[in-house]
């Protein structure tokens, strides 16, 4: 993957005015993949029966908007039980009080033995009891950690039963109606957006570290004729390289002249990463 250093004082500088060969500076230039119209298939992350569909074909939706959900009762019960176990501190607190009480008893016994008011055997007994209850307290703390992990697991499983729009757009297809069963990865909805195109930019992980969803980056059509800004949709791992990342960007067709809009599908872009990102390596 070719990376060109660009000397530039501001990410807002028009890319069409920046030469492709310059001394190392504050910007880094990357090549994007071909632009593709936003058409996202929403797939189920859990098995179950579709209980509710909250949208209809033709509805506009925002990114993250609820589209529908699977049956919830069984998973809700497990989540409630896990929450109750996690929030119940009785066993941990009781074990701590007992350990602290035997620590005090052992200290008092040590003093009494030093003054020859008690036999050494009493001190051995107190020390053994302190150790036993301290061990019990540590066991309860580990159990508490396990309860937190169990709660987080069931919270995740519960959330997977809700289907949300991965991008903003229009509901163009509802594949599964309420009452129908779905399996893992079942195609349930399709979200389309005729004005948005997705481009992917492979970058080293350090350079993608501060690419925050919602931020914008300058982009230029590879013919140099049009400059705009693209919104960061997210960052994912690059399956083709170890440690590489993919910065997903959204470009709006309406931001380009009519002649460019007609050619957006399949078009590649030069993408400029600002110094704040480039300097993280």
C-alpha positions as CSV (number, residue, x, y, z in Angstrom):
1,X,0.0,0.0,0.0
2,X,1.6,3.3,-1.0
3,X,1.6,6.1,1.5
4,X,2.7,9.6,0.5
5,X,3.7,12.3,3.0
6,X,2.1,15.7,2.3
7,X,3.3,19.0,3.7
8,X,0.2,20.9,4.6
9,X,-0.8,23.2,7.5
10,X,-4.5,22.4,7.5
11,X,-6.7,19.4,6.6
12,X,-9.0,21.8,4.9
13,X,-6.5,22.7,2.2
14,X,-7.9,21.7,-1.2
15,X,-6.4,18.4,-2.2
16,X,-6.4,19.6,-5.8
17,X,-3.8,22.2,-4.9
18,X,-1.5,19.7,-3.1
19,X,1.3,18.1,-5.3
20,X,1.6,14.3,-4.9
21,X,5.3,14.5,-4.2
22,X,6.4,16.8,-1.4
23,X,8.8,16.7,1.6
24,X,7.5,14.9,4.7
25,X,5.1,17.1,6.6
26,X,1.8,17.1,8.5
27,X,-0.5,15.1,6.2
28,X,-0.5,11.6,4.8
29,X,-2.2,10.6,1.6
30,X,-3.9,7.2,1.0
31,X,-5.8,5.6,-1.9
32,X,-9.3,4.4,-1.3
33,X,-11.1,1.4,-2.7
34,X,-13.8,1.8,-5.4
35,X,-16.9,3.7,-4.2
36,X,-20.0,1.5,-3.7
37,X,-23.6,2.6,-3.3
38,X,-24.7,2.1,0.3
39,X,-26.9,-1.1,0.4
40,X,-26.6,-2.8,3.7
41,X,-28.1,-6.2,4.6
42,X,-29.1,-6.4,8.2
43,X,-28.6,-9.9,9.5
44,X,-29.6,-11.5,12.8
45,X,-27.0,-12.1,15.4
46,X,-29.1,-14.6,17.3
47,X,-31.6,-17.4,16.8
48,X,-35.3,-17.1,17.6
49,X,-38.7,-15.9,16.5
50,X,-39.2,-12.4,15.0
51,X,-41.6,-10.8,17.4
52,X,-41.7,-7.1,16.3
53,X,-40.9,-5.2,13.1
54,X,-40.8,-1.4,13.9
55,X,-40.5,-0.1,10.4
56,X,-42.1,-0.6,6.9
57,X,-40.6,-0.5,3.5
58,X,-39.9,3.0,2.4
59,X,-39.3,4.4,5.9
60,X,-36.3,6.6,6.4
61,X,-34.0,5.4,9.3
62,X,-31.0,6.8,11.1
63,X,-27.9,4.8,11.9
64,X,-28.5,2.7,15.0
65,X,-32.3,3.1,14.8
66,X,-34.3,0.1,16.0
67,X,-35.8,-2.0,13.2
68,X,-37.3,-4.9,15.1
69,X,-36.5,-7.5,17.7
70,X,-36.6,-11.3,18.3
71,X,-38.4,-12.9,21.3
72,X,-36.9,-11.6,24.6
73,X,-38.4,-13.5,27.5
74,X,-35.9,-16.3,28.0
75,X,-32.9,-14.0,27.5
76,X,-34.4,-11.3,29.7
77,X,-34.9,-13.8,32.5
78,X,-31.2,-14.9,32.3
79,X,-30.1,-11.2,32.2
80,X,-32.3,-10.4,35.3
81,X,-30.9,-13.4,37.2
82,X,-27.3,-12.4,36.3
83,X,-27.9,-8.8,37.3
84,X,-29.4,-9.9,40.7
85,X,-26.4,-12.2,41.4
86,X,-24.0,-9.4,40.5
87,X,-25.7,-6.8,42.6
88,X,-26.1,-9.1,45.6
89,X,-23.0,-8.2,47.8
90,X,-24.1,-10.2,50.9
91,X,-21.7,-13.1,50.6
92,X,-18.7,-10.9,49.8
93,X,-19.5,-8.5,52.6
94,X,-20.1,-11.2,55.1
95,X,-16.8,-12.9,54.2
96,X,-14.9,-9.6,54.5
97,X,-16.4,-8.8,58.0
98,X,-15.4,-12.3,59.2
99,X,-11.9,-12.0,57.8
100,X,-11.5,-8.5,59.4
101,X,-12.9,-9.8,62.8
102,X,-10.4,-12.7,62.9
103,X,-7.6,-10.3,61.9
104,X,-8.4,-8.3,65.0
105,X,-8.8,-11.4,67.2
106,X,-5.4,-12.6,66.0
107,X,-3.8,-9.3,66.8
108,X,-5.3,-9.3,70.3
109,X,-4.2,-12.8,70.9
110,X,-0.6,-12.0,69.8
111,X,-0.6,-9.2,72.4
112,X,-2.0,-11.5,75.1
113,X,0.6,-14.2,74.3
114,X,3.4,-11.6,74.4
115,X,2.1,-10.7,77.9
116,X,1.9,-14.4,78.8
117,X,-1.8,-14.1,79.4
118,X,-2.6,-16.8,76.8
119,X,-0.9,-19.9,75.5
120,X,0.7,-20.1,72.1
121,X,-1.9,-22.6,70.9
122,X,-4.6,-19.9,71.1
123,X,-2.6,-17.7,68.8
124,X,-2.1,-20.6,66.3
125,X,-5.9,-21.1,66.4
126,X,-6.6,-17.4,65.8
127,X,-4.1,-17.2,62.9
128,X,-5.6,-20.3,61.3
129,X,-9.1,-18.9,61.5
130,X,-8.0,-15.5,60.1
131,X,-6.3,-17.3,57.2
132,X,-9.4,-19.5,56.5
133,X,-11.8,-16.5,56.4
134,X,-9.4,-14.4,54.4
135,X,-9.2,-17.2,51.9
136,X,-13.0,-17.4,51.9
137,X,-13.2,-13.6,51.2
138,X,-10.8,-14.0,48.3
139,X,-13.0,-16.8,46.9
140,X,-16.1,-14.7,47.1
141,X,-14.3,-11.8,45.3
142,X,-13.4,-14.2,42.5
143,X,-17.0,-15.4,42.4
144,X,-18.1,-11.7,42.1
145,X,-15.8,-11.2,39.1
146,X,-17.4,-14.3,37.5
147,X,-20.8,-12.9,38.2
148,X,-19.9,-9.6,36.4
149,X,-18.6,-11.6,33.4
150,X,-21.8,-13.6,33.3
151,X,-23.9,-10.5,33.5
152,X,-22.0,-8.9,30.6
153,X,-22.4,-12.1,28.6
154,X,-26.2,-12.1,29.0
155,X,-26.4,-8.3,28.4
156,X,-24.6,-8.9,25.1
157,X,-26.9,-11.8,24.2
158,X,-30.0,-9.7,25.0
159,X,-28.8,-6.8,22.9
160,X,-28.1,-9.1,19.9
161,X,-31.8,-9.8,19.8
162,X,-32.5,-6.2,18.7
163,X,-31.9,-5.4,15.0
164,X,-30.7,-1.9,14.3
165,X,-29.9,0.1,11.1
166,X,-26.1,-0.1,10.4
167,X,-26.3,3.1,8.3
168,X,-28.7,5.9,7.6
169,X,-31.0,5.3,4.6
170,X,-34.3,3.9,3.5
171,X,-35.8,0.5,4.4
172,X,-35.9,-1.1,1.0
173,X,-36.7,-4.6,2.0
174,X,-38.2,-6.6,4.9
175,X,-37.4,-10.2,4.5
176,X,-38.7,-11.7,7.7
177,X,-42.1,-10.8,9.1
178,X,-43.2,-11.2,12.7
179,X,-43.9,-14.8,13.8
180,X,-41.2,-16.2,11.5
181,X,-38.1,-18.0,12.8
182,X,-34.6,-16.7,12.1
183,X,-31.2,-18.3,12.5
184,X,-27.7,-16.8,12.9
185,X,-26.9,-14.5,10.0
186,X,-30.4,-14.6,8.5
187,X,-31.0,-11.6,6.2
188,X,-33.9,-9.7,7.8
189,X,-33.8,-6.1,6.5
190,X,-32.1,-4.2,3.7
191,X,-31.2,-0.5,4.1
192,X,-30.4,1.5,1.0
193,X,-29.2,5.1,0.5
194,X,-29.1,6.4,-3.1
195,X,-27.2,9.5,-2.0
196,X,-24.4,7.8,0.0
197,X,-21.4,5.9,-1.3
198,X,-19.0,3.9,0.9
199,X,-15.3,3.9,0.3
200,X,-12.7,1.9,2.3
201,X,-9.2,3.1,3.0
202,X,-6.6,0.6,4.2
203,X,-4.2,2.2,6.7
204,X,-1.7,1.0,9.3
205,X,-3.4,0.7,12.8
206,X,-1.5,3.6,14.4
207,X,-2.8,6.0,11.7
208,X,-6.4,4.9,12.2
209,X,-6.2,5.2,16.0
210,X,-8.0,8.6,16.2
211,X,-10.3,8.2,13.2
212,X,-13.5,8.8,15.2
213,X,-16.9,8.0,13.7
214,X,-18.6,11.1,12.7
215,X,-15.4,13.1,11.9
216,X,-14.8,14.2,8.4
217,X,-11.7,13.8,6.2
218,X,-10.8,15.6,2.9
219,X,-11.1,13.5,-0.2
220,X,-10.3,14.1,-3.9
221,X,-11.4,12.2,-7.0
222,X,-8.4,10.5,-8.5
223,X,-8.7,12.7,-11.6
224,X,-8.1,15.7,-9.4
225,X,-11.3,17.4,-10.6
226,X,-13.4,17.3,-7.5
227,X,-12.7,17.8,-3.8
228,X,-15.1,17.2,-0.9
229,X,-15.2,15.8,2.6
230,X,-16.2,12.3,3.7
231,X,-17.6,11.2,7.0
232,X,-15.9,8.5,9.0
233,X,-18.4,5.7,9.4
234,X,-16.1,3.4,11.5
235,X,-12.8,1.6,11.7
236,X,-12.5,-2.2,11.3
237,X,-9.7,-4.7,11.1
238,X,-8.1,-5.4,7.7
239,X,-8.4,-9.1,7.1
240,X,-5.7,-8.9,4.4
241,X,-2.9,-7.6,6.7
242,X,-1.7,-8.2,10.2
243,X,-2.2,-5.1,12.3
244,X,-3.9,-3.2,9.4
245,X,-7.1,-1.3,9.7
246,X,-9.9,-0.2,7.3
247,X,-11.3,3.3,7.7
248,X,-14.8,3.2,6.2
249,X,-15.9,6.6,4.8
250,X,-19.2,7.9,3.5
251,X,-19.3,10.4,0.6
252,X,-22.5,12.1,-0.4
253,X,-23.3,12.2,-4.1
254,X,-25.0,15.6,-3.6
255,X,-21.6,17.1,-2.6
256,X,-20.3,16.6,-6.1
257,X,-21.0,18.2,-9.4
258,X,-23.5,16.4,-11.7
259,X,-20.8,15.1,-14.0
260,X,-19.0,13.5,-11.1
261,X,-22.2,12.1,-9.5
262,X,-22.8,10.1,-12.6
263,X,-19.4,8.4,-12.2
264,X,-19.3,7.9,-8.5
265,X,-20.0,4.2,-8.6
266,X,-16.6,2.5,-8.8
267,X,-14.6,5.8,-8.4
268,X,-11.5,5.8,-6.3
269,X,-10.4,8.7,-4.1
270,X,-7.3,10.2,-2.6
271,X,-7.9,10.5,1.1
272,X,-5.9,12.9,3.3
273,X,-5.4,12.0,7.0
274,X,-4.7,15.1,9.1
275,X,-1.6,15.4,11.3
276,X,-3.5,14.6,14.5
277,X,-3.9,11.0,13.1
278,X,-0.6,10.7,11.3
279,X,1.4,11.6,14.3
280,X,0.1,8.8,16.5
281,X,2.7,6.3,15.1
